[in-house]
């Protein structure tokens, strides 16, 4: 999973800004990050930092 995210980051960086290809690559990257469940919401009362 970590390697897939790394590859997607490299793919996004290859495309110029404001292109359809970059937007599609960013969408894939976001989906993969969300699937990895590495991002979570802090518990109630816990600071964000």
mmJSON file of the N, C-alpha and C atoms, coordinates in Angstrom:
{"data_MODEL":{"atom_site":{
"group_PDB":["ATOM","ATOM","ATOM","ATOM","ATOM","ATOM","ATOM","ATOM","ATOM","ATOM","ATOM","ATOM","ATOM","ATOM","ATOM","ATOM","ATOM","ATOM","ATOM","ATOM","ATOM","ATOM","ATOM","ATOM","ATOM","ATOM","ATOM","ATOM","ATOM","ATOM","ATOM","ATOM","ATOM","ATOM","ATOM","ATOM","ATOM","ATOM","ATOM","ATOM","ATOM","ATOM","ATOM","ATOM","ATOM","ATOM","ATOM","ATOM","ATOM","ATOM","ATOM","ATOM","ATOM","ATOM","ATOM","ATOM","ATOM","ATOM","ATOM","ATOM","ATOM","ATOM","ATOM","ATOM","ATOM","ATOM","ATOM","ATOM","ATOM","ATOM","ATOM","ATOM","ATOM","ATOM","ATOM","ATOM","ATOM","ATOM","ATOM","ATOM","ATOM","ATOM","ATOM","ATOM","ATOM","ATOM","ATOM","ATOM","ATOM","ATOM","ATOM","ATOM","ATOM","ATOM","ATOM","ATOM","ATOM","ATOM","ATOM","ATOM","ATOM","ATOM","ATOM","ATOM","ATOM","ATOM","ATOM","ATOM","ATOM","ATOM","ATOM","ATOM","ATOM","ATOM","ATOM","ATOM","ATOM","ATOM","ATOM","ATOM","ATOM","ATOM","ATOM","ATOM","ATOM","ATOM","ATOM","ATOM","ATOM","ATOM","ATOM","ATOM","ATOM","ATOM","ATOM","ATOM","ATOM","ATOM","ATOM","ATOM","ATOM","ATOM","ATOM","ATOM","ATOM","ATOM","ATOM"],
"id":[1,2,3,4,5,6,7,8,9,10,11,12,13,14,15,16,17,18,19,20,21,22,23,24,25,26,27,28,29,30,31,32,33,34,35,36,37,38,39,40,41,42,43,44,45,46,47,48,49,50,51,52,53,54,55,56,57,58,59,60,61,62,63,64,65,66,67,68,69,70,71,72,73,74,75,76,77,78,79,80,81,82,83,84,85,86,87,88,89,90,91,92,93,94,95,96,97,98,99,100,101,102,103,104,105,106,107,108,109,110,111,112,113,114,115,116,117,118,119,120,121,122,123,124,125,126,127,128,129,130,131,132,133,134,135,136,137,138,139,140,141,142,143,144,145,146,147],
"type_symbol":["N","C","C","N","C","C","N","C","C","N","C","C","N","C","C","N","C","C","N","C","C","N","C","C","N","C","C","N","C","C","N","C","C","N","C","C","N","C","C","N","C","C","N","C","C","N","C","C","N","C","C","N","C","C","N","C","C","N","C","C","N","C","C","N","C","C","N","C","C","N","C","C","N","C","C","N","C","C","N","C","C","N","C","C","N","C","C","N","C","C","N","C","C","N","C","C","N","C","C","N","C","C","N","C","C","N","C","C","N","C","C","N","C","C","N","C","C","N","C","C","N","C","C","N","C","C","N","C","C","N","C","C","N","C","C","N","C","C","N","C","C","N","C","C","N","C","C"],
"label_atom_id":["N","CA","C","N","CA","C","N","CA","C","N","CA","C","N","CA","C","N","CA","C","N","CA","C","N","CA","C","N","CA","C","N","CA","C","N","CA","C","N","CA","C","N","CA","C","N","CA","C","N","CA","C","N","CA","C","N","CA","C","N","CA","C","N","CA","C","N","CA","C","N","CA","C","N","CA","C","N","CA","C","N","CA","C","N","CA","C","N","CA","C","N","CA","C","N","CA","C","N","CA","C","N","CA","C","N","CA","C","N","CA","C","N","CA","C","N","CA","C","N","CA","C","N","CA","C","N","CA","C","N","CA","C","N","CA","C","N","CA","C","N","CA","C","N","CA","C","N","CA","C","N","CA","C","N","CA","C","N","CA","C","N","CA","C","N","CA","C","N","CA","C"],
"label_alt_id":[null,null,null,null,null,null,null,null,null,null,null,null,null,null,null,null,null,null,null,null,null,null,null,null,null,null,null,null,null,null,null,null,null,null,null,null,null,null,null,null,null,null,null,null,null,null,null,null,null,null,null,null,null,null,null,null,null,null,null,null,null,null,null,null,null,null,null,null,null,null,null,null,null,null,null,null,null,null,null,null,null,null,null,null,null,null,null,null,null,null,null,null,null,null,null,null,null,null,null,null,null,null,null,null,null,null,null,null,null,null,null,null,null,null,null,null,null,null,null,null,null,null,null,null,null,null,null,null,null,null,null,null,null,null,null,null,null,null,null,null,null,null,null,null,null,null,null],
"label_comp_id":["UNK","UNK","UNK","UNK","UNK","UNK","UNK","UNK","UNK","UNK","UNK","UNK","UNK","UNK","UNK","UNK","UNK","UNK","UNK","UNK","UNK","UNK","UNK","UNK","UNK","UNK","UNK","UNK","UNK","UNK","UNK","UNK","UNK","UNK","UNK","UNK","UNK","UNK","UNK","UNK","UNK","UNK","UNK","UNK","UNK","UNK","UNK","UNK","UNK","UNK","UNK","UNK","UNK","UNK","UNK","UNK","UNK","UNK","UNK","UNK","UNK","UNK","UNK","UNK","UNK","UNK","UNK","UNK","UNK","UNK","UNK","UNK","UNK","UNK","UNK","UNK","UNK","UNK","UNK","UNK","UNK","UNK","UNK","UNK","UNK","UNK","UNK","UNK","UNK","UNK","UNK","UNK","UNK","UNK","UNK","UNK","UNK","UNK","UNK","UNK","UNK","UNK","UNK","UNK","UNK","UNK","UNK","UNK","UNK","UNK","UNK","UNK","UNK","UNK","UNK","UNK","UNK","UNK","UNK","UNK","UNK","UNK","UNK","UNK","UNK","UNK","UNK","UNK","UNK","UNK","UNK","UNK","UNK","UNK","UNK","UNK","UNK","UNK","UNK","UNK","UNK","UNK","UNK","UNK","UNK","UNK","UNK"],
"label_asym_id":["A","A","A","A","A","A","A","A","A","A","A","A","A","A","A","A","A","A","A","A","A","A","A","A","A","A","A","A","A","A","A","A","A","A","A","A","A","A","A","A","A","A","A","A","A","A","A","A","A","A","A","A","A","A","A","A","A","A","A","A","A","A","A","A","A","A","A","A","A","A","A","A","A","A","A","A","A","A","A","A","A","A","A","A","A","A","A","A","A","A","A","A","A","A","A","A","A","A","A","A","A","A","A","A","A","A","A","A","A","A","A","A","A","A","A","A","A","A","A","A","A","A","A","A","A","A","A","A","A","A","A","A","A","A","A","A","A","A","A","A","A","A","A","A","A","A","A"],
"label_entity_id":["1","1","1","1","1","1","1","1","1","1","1","1","1","1","1","1","1","1","1","1","1","1","1","1","1","1","1","1","1","1","1","1","1","1","1","1","1","1","1","1","1","1","1","1","1","1","1","1","1","1","1","1","1","1","1","1","1","1","1","1","1","1","1","1","1","1","1","1","1","1","1","1","1","1","1","1","1","1","1","1","1","1","1","1","1","1","1","1","1","1","1","1","1","1","1","1","1","1","1","1","1","1","1","1","1","1","1","1","1","1","1","1","1","1","1","1","1","1","1","1","1","1","1","1","1","1","1","1","1","1","1","1","1","1","1","1","1","1","1","1","1","1","1","1","1","1","1"],
"label_seq_id":[1,1,1,2,2,2,3,3,3,4,4,4,5,5,5,6,6,6,7,7,7,8,8,8,9,9,9,10,10,10,11,11,11,12,12,12,13,13,13,14,14,14,15,15,15,16,16,16,17,17,17,18,18,18,19,19,19,20,20,20,21,21,21,22,22,22,23,23,23,24,24,24,25,25,25,26,26,26,27,27,27,28,28,28,29,29,29,30,30,30,31,31,31,32,32,32,33,33,33,34,34,34,35,35,35,36,36,36,37,37,37,38,38,38,39,39,39,40,40,40,41,41,41,42,42,42,43,43,43,44,44,44,45,45,45,46,46,46,47,47,47,48,48,48,49,49,49],
"pdbx_PDB_ins_code":[null,null,null,null,null,null,null,null,null,null,null,null,null,null,null,null,null,null,null,null,null,null,null,null,null,null,null,null,null,null,null,null,null,null,null,null,null,null,null,null,null,null,null,null,null,null,null,null,null,null,null,null,null,null,null,null,null,null,null,null,null,null,null,null,null,null,null,null,null,null,null,null,null,null,null,null,null,null,null,null,null,null,null,null,null,null,null,null,null,null,null,null,null,null,null,null,null,null,null,null,null,null,null,null,null,null,null,null,null,null,null,null,null,null,null,null,null,null,null,null,null,null,null,null,null,null,null,null,null,null,null,null,null,null,null,null,null,null,null,null,null,null,null,null,null,null,null],
"Cartn_x":[0.835,0.0,0.877,1.894,2.772,3.48,3.897,4.583,3.62,2.37,1.381,1.157,1.1,0.92,2.142,3.314,4.542,4.549,4.135,4.087,3.07,1.927,0.916,1.399,2.137,2.699,3.653,4.505,5.437,4.679,3.6,2.793,2.174,1.644,1.045,2.095,3.292,4.341,4.809,4.62,5.05,4.18,2.936,2.012,2.073,1.946,1.89,0.617,0.68,-0.495,-1.639,-2.818,-4.04,-4.256,-3.876,-4.17,-5.127,-5.869,-6.83,-6.113,-4.94,-4.18,-3.772,-3.337,-2.937,-4.144,-5.29,-6.492,-6.908,-6.815,-7.158,-6.181,-4.889,-3.88,-4.088,-4.432,-4.708,-5.921,-6.923,-8.104,-7.753,-6.926,-6.483,-5.674,-4.815,-3.984,-4.855,-5.814,-6.703,-7.466,-7.995,-8.736,-7.845,-6.612,-5.687,-5.339,-5.134,-4.839,-6.022,-7.228,-8.413,-8.595,-8.302,-8.404,-7.384,-6.245,-5.189,-5.544,-6.522,-6.975,-5.863,-4.896,-3.814,-4.238,-5.327,-5.847,-7.027,-7.041,-8.161,-8.506,-9.633,-10.108,-9.71,-9.196,-8.851,-10.095,-9.888,-10.991,-11.549,-12.777,-13.419,-12.603,-12.293,-11.52,-10.018,-9.566,-8.132,-7.732,-6.598,-6.18,-5.776,-5.853,-5.523,-4.029,-3.188,-1.742,-1.113],
"Cartn_y":[-1.193,0.0,1.253,1.282,2.443,2.694,1.616,1.734,2.254,1.834,2.313,3.816,4.275,5.705,6.47,5.96,6.6,6.706,5.651,5.667,6.676,6.758,7.728,9.165,9.413,10.746,11.111,10.178,10.42,10.686,9.962,10.144,11.544,11.972,13.307,14.37,14.206,15.205,15.309,14.276,14.298,15.193,15.406,16.178,17.659,18.532,19.973,20.314,21.402,21.866,22.193,22.13,22.491,21.673,20.395,19.518,18.429,17.894,16.825,15.589,15.297,14.12,14.235,15.433,15.64,15.498,16.045,15.94,14.484,13.697,12.28,11.544,11.862,11.224,11.614,12.872,13.317,12.584,12.383,11.645,10.229,9.566,8.209,8.208,9.219,9.311,9.482,10.366,10.605,9.336,8.646,7.404,6.367,6.264,5.283,5.638,6.918,7.356,7.043,7.337,7.062,5.562,4.757,3.298,2.755,3.427,2.935,3.14,4.004,4.301,4.868,5.528,6.154,7.519,8.026,9.314,9.034,9.685,9.472,10.783,10.804,11.965,11.787,12.859,12.739,12.504,11.887,11.654,12.98,12.953,14.167,14.728,16.021,16.669,16.602,15.825,15.702,16.809,17.499,18.572,18.015,18.87,18.453,18.246,18.91,18.791,17.665],
"Cartn_z":[0.0,0.0,0.0,0.831,0.926,-0.409,-1.057,-2.351,-3.417,-3.378,-4.343,-4.192,-2.958,-2.705,-3.209,-2.959,-3.43,-4.963,-5.628,-7.094,-7.604,-6.939,-7.349,-7.145,-6.079,-5.84,-6.978,-7.368,-8.476,-9.769,-9.977,-11.182,-11.201,-10.082,-9.996,-10.302,-9.774,-9.948,-11.394,-12.188,-13.588,-14.46,-14.065,-14.888,-14.523,-15.533,-15.246,-14.478,-13.752,-13.003,-13.945,-13.424,-14.159,-15.423,-15.379,-16.513,-16.053,-17.008,-16.718,-16.17,-16.72,-16.281,-14.818,-14.429,-13.03,-12.102,-12.512,-11.695,-11.512,-12.572,-12.475,-11.56,-11.696,-10.849,-9.387,-9.141,-7.77,-7.191,-8.003,-7.55,-7.143,-7.951,-7.616,-6.321,-6.165,-4.963,-3.719,-3.792,-2.641,-2.279,-3.282,-3.02,-2.348,-2.816,-2.24,-0.794,-0.523,0.85,1.762,1.304,2.123,2.346,1.33,1.477,2.477,2.576,3.47,4.94,5.192,6.559,7.432,6.802,7.564,8.103,7.569,8.017,8.927,10.076,10.996,11.682,12.258,12.995,14.461,15.101,16.521,17.38,18.51,19.444,19.932,20.37,20.872,22.032,21.951,23.004,22.793,21.822,21.545,20.561,20.815,19.902,18.529,17.495,16.138,15.933,16.699,16.485,17.251],
"occupancy":[1.0,1.0,1.0,1.0,1.0,1.0,1.0,1.0,1.0,1.0,1.0,1.0,1.0,1.0,1.0,1.0,1.0,1.0,1.0,1.0,1.0,1.0,1.0,1.0,1.0,1.0,1.0,1.0,1.0,1.0,1.0,1.0,1.0,1.0,1.0,1.0,1.0,1.0,1.0,1.0,1.0,1.0,1.0,1.0,1.0,1.0,1.0,1.0,1.0,1.0,1.0,1.0,1.0,1.0,1.0,1.0,1.0,1.0,1.0,1.0,1.0,1.0,1.0,1.0,1.0,1.0,1.0,1.0,1.0,1.0,1.0,1.0,1.0,1.0,1.0,1.0,1.0,1.0,1.0,1.0,1.0,1.0,1.0,1.0,1.0,1.0,1.0,1.0,1.0,1.0,1.0,1.0,1.0,1.0,1.0,1.0,1.0,1.0,1.0,1.0,1.0,1.0,1.0,1.0,1.0,1.0,1.0,1.0,1.0,1.0,1.0,1.0,1.0,1.0,1.0,1.0,1.0,1.0,1.0,1.0,1.0,1.0,1.0,1.0,1.0,1.0,1.0,1.0,1.0,1.0,1.0,1.0,1.0,1.0,1.0,1.0,1.0,1.0,1.0,1.0,1.0,1.0,1.0,1.0,1.0,1.0,1.0],
"B_iso_or_equiv":[0.0,0.0,0.0,0.0,0.0,0.0,0.0,0.0,0.0,0.0,0.0,0.0,0.0,0.0,0.0,0.0,0.0,0.0,0.0,0.0,0.0,0.0,0.0,0.0,0.0,0.0,0.0,0.0,0.0,0.0,0.0,0.0,0.0,0.0,0.0,0.0,0.0,0.0,0.0,0.0,0.0,0.0,0.0,0.0,0.0,0.0,0.0,0.0,0.0,0.0,0.0,0.0,0.0,0.0,0.0,0.0,0.0,0.0,0.0,0.0,0.0,0.0,0.0,0.0,0.0,0.0,0.0,0.0,0.0,0.0,0.0,0.0,0.0,0.0,0.0,0.0,0.0,0.0,0.0,0.0,0.0,0.0,0.0,0.0,0.0,0.0,0.0,0.0,0.0,0.0,0.0,0.0,0.0,0.0,0.0,0.0,0.0,0.0,0.0,0.0,0.0,0.0,0.0,0.0,0.0,0.0,0.0,0.0,0.0,0.0,0.0,0.0,0.0,0.0,0.0,0.0,0.0,0.0,0.0,0.0,0.0,0.0,0.0,0.0,0.0,0.0,0.0,0.0,0.0,0.0,0.0,0.0,0.0,0.0,0.0,0.0,0.0,0.0,0.0,0.0,0.0,0.0,0.0,0.0,0.0,0.0,0.0],
"pdbx_formal_charge":[null,null,null,null,null,null,null,null,null,null,null,null,null,null,null,null,null,null,null,null,null,null,null,null,null,null,null,null,null,null,null,null,null,null,null,null,null,null,null,null,null,null,null,null,null,null,null,null,null,null,null,null,null,null,null,null,null,null,null,null,null,null,null,null,null,null,null,null,null,null,null,null,null,null,null,null,null,null,null,null,null,null,null,null,null,null,null,null,null,null,null,null,null,null,null,null,null,null,null,null,null,null,null,null,null,null,null,null,null,null,null,null,null,null,null,null,null,null,null,null,null,null,null,null,null,null,null,null,null,null,null,null,null,null,null,null,null,null,null,null,null,null,null,null,null,null,null],
"auth_seq_id":[1,1,1,2,2,2,3,3,3,4,4,4,5,5,5,6,6,6,7,7,7,8,8,8,9,9,9,10,10,10,11,11,11,12,12,12,13,13,13,14,14,14,15,15,15,16,16,16,17,17,17,18,18,18,19,19,19,20,20,20,21,21,21,22,22,22,23,23,23,24,24,24,25,25,25,26,26,26,27,27,27,28,28,28,29,29,29,30,30,30,31,31,31,32,32,32,33,33,33,34,34,34,35,35,35,36,36,36,37,37,37,38,38,38,39,39,39,40,40,40,41,41,41,42,42,42,43,43,43,44,44,44,45,45,45,46,46,46,47,47,47,48,48,48,49,49,49],
"auth_comp_id":["UNK","UNK","UNK","UNK","UNK","UNK","UNK","UNK","UNK","UNK","UNK","UNK","UNK","UNK","UNK","UNK","UNK","UNK","UNK","UNK","UNK","UNK","UNK","UNK","UNK","UNK","UNK","UNK","UNK","UNK","UNK","UNK","UNK","UNK","UNK","UNK","UNK","UNK","UNK","UNK","UNK","UNK","UNK","UNK","UNK","UNK","UNK","UNK","UNK","UNK","UNK","UNK","UNK","UNK","UNK","UNK","UNK","UNK","UNK","UNK","UNK","UNK","UNK","UNK","UNK","UNK","UNK","UNK","UNK","UNK","UNK","UNK","UNK","UNK","UNK","UNK","UNK","UNK","UNK","UNK","UNK","UNK","UNK","UNK","UNK","UNK","UNK","UNK","UNK","UNK","UNK","UNK","UNK","UNK","UNK","UNK","UNK","UNK","UNK","UNK","UNK","UNK","UNK","UNK","UNK","UNK","UNK","UNK","UNK","UNK","UNK","UNK","UNK","UNK","UNK","UNK","UNK","UNK","UNK","UNK","UNK","UNK","UNK","UNK","UNK","UNK","UNK","UNK","UNK","UNK","UNK","UNK","UNK","UNK","UNK","UNK","UNK","UNK","UNK","UNK","UNK","UNK","UNK","UNK","UNK","UNK","UNK"],
"auth_asym_id":["A","A","A","A","A","A","A","A","A","A","A","A","A","A","A","A","A","A","A","A","A","A","A","A","A","A","A","A","A","A","A","A","A","A","A","A","A","A","A","A","A","A","A","A","A","A","A","A","A","A","A","A","A","A","A","A","A","A","A","A","A","A","A","A","A","A","A","A","A","A","A","A","A","A","A","A","A","A","A","A","A","A","A","A","A","A","A","A","A","A","A","A","A","A","A","A","A","A","A","A","A","A","A","A","A","A","A","A","A","A","A","A","A","A","A","A","A","A","A","A","A","A","A","A","A","A","A","A","A","A","A","A","A","A","A","A","A","A","A","A","A","A","A","A","A","A","A"],
"auth_atom_id":["N","CA","C","N","CA","C","N","CA","C","N","CA","C","N","CA","C","N","CA","C","N","CA","C","N","CA","C","N","CA","C","N","CA","C","N","CA","C","N","CA","C","N","CA","C","N","CA","C","N","CA","C","N","CA","C","N","CA","C","N","CA","C","N","CA","C","N","CA","C","N","CA","C","N","CA","C","N","CA","C","N","CA","C","N","CA","C","N","CA","C","N","CA","C","N","CA","C","N","CA","C","N","CA","C","N","CA","C","N","CA","C","N","CA","C","N","CA","C","N","CA","C","N","CA","C","N","CA","C","N","CA","C","N","CA","C","N","CA","C","N","CA","C","N","CA","C","N","CA","C","N","CA","C","N","CA","C","N","CA","C","N","CA","C","N","CA","C","N","CA","C"],
"pdbx_PDB_model_num":[1,1,1,1,1,1,1,1,1,1,1,1,1,1,1,1,1,1,1,1,1,1,1,1,1,1,1,1,1,1,1,1,1,1,1,1,1,1,1,1,1,1,1,1,1,1,1,1,1,1,1,1,1,1,1,1,1,1,1,1,1,1,1,1,1,1,1,1,1,1,1,1,1,1,1,1,1,1,1,1,1,1,1,1,1,1,1,1,1,1,1,1,1,1,1,1,1,1,1,1,1,1,1,1,1,1,1,1,1,1,1,1,1,1,1,1,1,1,1,1,1,1,1,1,1,1,1,1,1,1,1,1,1,1,1,1,1,1,1,1,1,1,1,1,1,1,1]
}}}
